[in-house]
């Protein structure tokens, strides 16, 4: 079956954060939304069909997670990523962020230090601080148009109170798909200092060839026994609103601590429709994902070529994965708030502020390319029209 990613779907008046909350976040509804990390593509038919079938049953009562539910993820990870996981390692959570929050509360203590790597998914900052832990920032280094981990600074930032690191793999927003060698260096530092690794791997399926996602738990025996990985079909198959994610916790003691807190918080029950969509996605989603990746890659090339031809001052950080582009506006020499104001008021496009991902996100913006090409092109035209006059010749 050939899927149509060019189809325009009106998402207005569906309580969509991306489309219906613009006034709240941007101060205006008159804006082209290219921000929140969900896609404007139609939910795949195999998921919709599975949901329709379940809806036909007249009772939507308490549900549990079946063997087939877990096996769908186990088979997917083995086939797509050559990564073996066991049913006993898996714990369902309402979302990746709630899972990470449970891990912080269950496996560290107030006052412990937790490392993140900005520019990074902005809720990480809040998760650490709101749980009364001390935030430590190991900023990524931006060199020659791309990012790498600063291992020297990472080691320097660790002391006896440092207990955990949270990584984004693949990385949101800079689009890096960390190599096995990079992850090995990270794990070695963590092993040396007895640091627990939390990996947000929700973007693991959105990876552009020849790059390859490496599960953190596969790196070494230490990583296997001292990591918690969080995955979900929500980004890959555009079902974030169905709230069903999984924590992969190989080590029995860590898993027991995690499950105990999740149970105390009553965050261990199922969502009847989320479980149906989860299983359908991981059971039938291979061909859809193949076509999606081709389309997203063409969107990447569209953005790169359009800016190169019309406003080369705007640089695209080459993405290795995710449908989120990290745009470098520094050559325009605009203050962050001025840039944001121009994009909102003049270009009338909604992007995510770079500064929301950390101080080293200054002069950057995050662009979501998970939309039909006609929408992306309209956004590019608006940006160039509004910003062209600021280009230094």
C-alpha positions, 0 to 999 in steps of 0.5 A: 500500500502506498501511503499519502503523506501529502494529504492535508488534514484539518486538525483545528478544533480537535483540542490539538496542542499544536493547532488549537493552543497557539493563542496560549503559547504564541499570543496569536492564532494566526500562525503556521504551527511547525513546533510541537513534536507530533506529525500532521500525517494521517494515523496509519490505517492498521492502527485506525482499523484496530481501534475501530474494531475495539470501539465496536465492542460496547464496554471500555472497562479496565484492561491489562497488558497481554502477552501479545502486547509485550511480544509486539515490542519484543519482535519489533526491537529484534527485527528493526534494531537487532536488540533482544529484550525480555517480557520481564524487563518491561514496565508500561507507563503513561508516557516517557516523561512520567516514566523518567520522573518515576525513575528519578524519584525511585532511584535517586534521593533529594539533593542528588545531582543529575546530569543532562546534555543541553541543548536538550528536550526542555522537560528534562530541566523541569523533571530534575528540578521539580523532584528536588534534585540538583541539575548539572549541565554537560553541554554538547559541543557545536563544532563544524556545523554539528554536535558532539558530547563533551566527555572531558567536561562530563568527567569534570562535572561529576562528584560523589553526589552525582547519581544519574545522567539522562540522555536523549538517544536519538537526540532531540533537538539537534538530531544526532544519532549517537554512535556506538563508540560515543555511547561506549565512552559515555558508559565507561565514564558512568561505570567509573563513577557508578552513575545510573543511565536514563535513556529517552529513546522515543525517537529510535525509529526515526533514523536516516541511513546510513546512521543506526540507532544503538540501544544504550543497554546493548553497549556493555554489561554495565549499561545492561545492568545500570540503565533504564530505556524508555520507548513508545510508538507515539513519535513513529506512528503519530499516536502521542495522544494515546499515552502508552509507553514502556520502560525497559529495565533489565536489572531486577533490583532497579525494576523492582524499585521502579515498579514499587513506586509506579504502583504506589502512584497508581501509574500502572494501569492500562489505557484500553485504546493505547494498548490496542494502538501500541500493539497494532503499530509494532505488529504492522508498522514496518512498511509505513515507517519505511515510506515515512522515512523516505518522505521525511528525508525529502522534507529535510532536503527541501528545507536545506535546498530552500534556505541554501538558495534563498537565505543561506544565512540560515543553516540547517544542522544536518539531522541523522534522525528525528523529524525535528530540524535544528536551525542556526540563525546566528549569521543574521545577528539578531537577538533571540527575542527579536528573532522570535518576534519576527517569526511570530509577528512577521513570518507568522510561523510557530517554531520552538525557541532554541533557548527553551532547550538550554542557554546554548540554544541561543540563536537556534530554533527547532522546526518540525518537518512532520507535515506535508511538503506544501505546508513546509514550503509555505513555512519556508517562504514565510520565514525567508520573506520576513528575514531576508532583509536582515541578511548581511551581504 
